[in-house]
Amino acid sequence: MEGRVMFRMLSLLARLRRELIVGNTNDGLASARTRGRSGGGRPKRTPYQAKLAHQLYDAFSAV
């Protein structure tokens, strides 16, 4: 019985911690958006390279 109670307490604390982390992350992302910043890395391809890749894909998929 005590083991189940302890397990439930620990799972409750883990759930609370996860909710705090998610909330803080979302607050940080919203704050960054208001400052004009966006997440993620820089694009791997230039717009020209992306357009060329689409053209080549369309050309070869039609064959």
HELIX and SHEET records of a PDB file:
HELIX    1   1 GLU A    2  THR A   34  1                                  33    
HELIX    2   2 PRO A   47  SER A   61  1                                  15    
END                                                                             
